[in-house]
Amino acid sequence: MKPEKLPEFIEDVRKLWSNTPKPMSTTKTNGRGTPMGYINKIEAASIMGCTVRSIDNWMKLKLIPHYKFGRAVLFKESDLLEAIEKTKVS
């Protein structure tokens, strides 16, 4: 590209960029990319007082409810607290 054409090229790119539709998110997030009211595995492990590996094992055994979206796994904090209450012994 010739140097004298550079400003014209930059202007064309700006026009294209400004006309490109931007994604609109209607889902509110908690600042970490997860939807409000949901937490990830690391946060779930922190709440449950265990390791992420334990969370994985309990998910496999279906002891704690979870939601999967592809490879992403989310939990509701209220579901985790209910799961703790269900395992209460006497």
Contacts in CASP RR format, 6 or more apart in sequence:
PFRMAT RR
TARGET T0000
AUTHOR 0000-0000-0000
METHOD contacts of the structure
MODEL  1
MKPEKLPEFIEDVRKLWSNTPKPMSTTKTNGRGTPMGYINKIEAASIMGC
TVRSIDNWMKLKLIPHYKFGRAVLFKESDLLEAIEKTKVS
1 9 0 8 1.000
27 35 0 8 1.000
27 36 0 8 1.000
28 35 0 8 1.000
28 36 0 8 1.000
29 35 0 8 1.000
29 36 0 8 1.000
30 36 0 8 1.000
30 37 0 8 1.000
30 38 0 8 1.000
32 40 0 8 1.000
34 40 0 8 1.000
34 74 0 8 1.000
35 74 0 8 1.000
37 76 0 8 1.000
37 77 0 8 1.000
38 67 0 8 1.000
38 74 0 8 1.000
38 75 0 8 1.000
38 76 0 8 1.000
39 47 0 8 1.000
39 74 0 8 1.000
39 75 0 8 1.000
39 76 0 8 1.000
39 77 0 8 1.000
40 72 0 8 1.000
40 73 0 8 1.000
40 74 0 8 1.000
40 75 0 8 1.000
41 52 0 8 1.000
41 55 0 8 1.000
41 56 0 8 1.000
41 73 0 8 1.000
41 75 0 8 1.000
42 52 0 8 1.000
43 75 0 8 1.000
44 55 0 8 1.000
44 64 0 8 1.000
44 75 0 8 1.000
44 80 0 8 1.000
45 51 0 8 1.000
45 52 0 8 1.000
45 54 0 8 1.000
45 55 0 8 1.000
47 77 0 8 1.000
47 80 0 8 1.000
47 81 0 8 1.000
48 54 0 8 1.000
48 55 0 8 1.000
48 64 0 8 1.000
48 80 0 8 1.000
48 84 0 8 1.000
55 64 0 8 1.000
58 64 0 8 1.000
59 66 0 8 1.000
59 73 0 8 1.000
63 83 0 8 1.000
63 87 0 8 1.000
64 75 0 8 1.000
64 79 0 8 1.000
64 80 0 8 1.000
64 83 0 8 1.000
65 75 0 8 1.000
65 76 0 8 1.000
65 79 0 8 1.000
65 83 0 8 1.000
66 73 0 8 1.000
66 74 0 8 1.000
66 75 0 8 1.000
66 79 0 8 1.000
67 73 0 8 1.000
67 74 0 8 1.000
67 75 0 8 1.000
67 76 0 8 1.000
68 74 0 8 1.000
END
